Amino acid sequence: SLDDPALVSKAYEGGVTMGADLIAEQGNSPEFIAWVARDAMSAPLQRLQIIKGWVEGGEAQERVIDVACSGGIAVDPATNRCPDNGAKVNLSDCSIIGEPELMAKWRDPQFDASQNAFYYVRAMENPTCRWSTWDAIRAGVEPRPDMASTLQERVWSSPIWVTPAN
């Protein structure tokens, strides 16, 4: 359970860490624990994602799966995406809202133990004012119309590499 006080020690004891190799076992889909805390000097968090990559038919493939959403909103099971959390940036003062921490357990329903793959975690912050918008506010002028007023920062982990057991 995600609220187990021994979660981290159990995960290190029985699993693999970011950047490590996981040897896949037939009939045993791995479970991933994704946990991210916001940077105290940055924006609150909007969503937590797991990115899966693999090669199929000689072509690189990638799938993005939202696993946790801010505001306690549930991930849409049909799209694997967080619904719009209503996070808006007040362009008059750049104020924002969001979560300080997001956490989820996730198991890949399409896991194939015979396939090389990688998984990594990515977190998206709520949108924030772009530097040029901050400058415009300080100067008391309208933001430049030729530049986006906001941006959305992200952070990501090292991957876990899945190797088939041969």
Residue pairs with C-beta under 8 A, 6 or more apart in sequence:
1 7
2 33
2 103
2 104
2 105
4 10
7 33
11 33
15 30
15 33
16 22
16 160
17 160
18 120
18 121
18 157
18 158
18 159
18 160
19 158
19 159
19 160
20 160
20 161
21 160
21 161
21 162
21 163
22 30
22 160
22 161
22 162
22 163
23 163
23 164
23 165
24 30
24 111
24 113
24 114
24 115
24 162
24 163
24 164
24 165
25 113
25 165
26 113
26 114
26 165
27 113
28 113
29 107
29 108
29 109
29 111
29 113
30 107
30 108
30 111
30 162
31 105
31 106
31 107
32 50
32 105
32 106
32 107
32 108
32 119
32 121
32 160
33 103
33 104
33 105
34 48
34 50
34 67
34 68
34 102
34 103
34 104
34 105
34 106
34 121
35 101
35 102
35 103
35 104
36 45
36 48
36 101
36 102
36 103
36 121
36 123
36 155
37 100
37 101
38 44
38 45
38 98
38 99
38 100
38 101
38 125
39 155
42 125
42 128
42 153
43 96
43 98
43 125
43 126
43 127
43 128
43 153
44 70
44 96
44 97
44 98
44 99
44 100
44 125
44 126
45 70
45 98
45 99
45 100
45 101
45 102
45 123
45 124
45 125
45 126
46 69
46 70
46 82
46 85
46 87
46 98
46 99
46 124
46 125
46 126
46 127
46 152
47 66
47 68
47 69
47 70
47 82
47 85
47 102
47 123
47 124
48 66
48 67
48 68
48 69
48 102
48 103
48 104
48 121
48 122
48 123
48 124
49 64
49 65
49 66
49 67
49 121
49 122
49 123
49 124
50 64
50 65
50 67
50 106
50 119
50 120
50 121
50 122
51 62
51 63
51 64
51 65
51 119
51 120
51 121
51 122
51 156
52 62
52 63
52 65
52 108
52 117
52 118
52 119
53 60
53 61
53 62
53 63
53 117
53 118
53 119
53 159
54 60
54 61
54 115
54 116
54 117
54 118
55 61
55 116
56 115
64 80
64 122
65 80
65 106
66 75
66 80
66 81
66 82
67 75
67 104
67 106
68 75
68 82
68 102
68 103
68 104
69 75
69 82
69 83
69 85
69 102
70 82
70 85
70 87
70 98
70 99
70 102
70 126
71 85
71 86
71 99
73 82
73 83
73 85
75 81
75 82
76 82
76 83
85 98
85 126
87 96
87 97
87 98
87 126
87 127
88 127
89 95
89 96
89 126
89 127
89 128
89 129
89 149
89 150
90 96
91 129
91 133
91 143
91 149
91 150
92 137
93 137
94 128
94 129
94 133
94 134
94 137
96 126
96 127
96 128
97 126
98 125
98 126
102 123
108 119
113 164
113 165
114 164
115 162
115 164
116 161
116 162
116 163
116 164
117 161
117 162
118 159
118 160
118 161
118 162
119 159
119 160
119 162
120 156
120 157
120 158
120 159
120 160
121 156
121 157
122 154
122 155
122 156
122 157
123 154
123 155
123 156
124 152
124 153
124 154
125 152
125 153
125 154
125 155
126 152
127 150
127 151
127 152
128 150
128 151
128 152
128 153
129 137
129 149
129 150
130 143
130 147
130 148
130 149
130 150
130 151
132 143
132 144
132 147
132 149
133 143
133 149
133 150
136 142
136 143
136 144
143 149
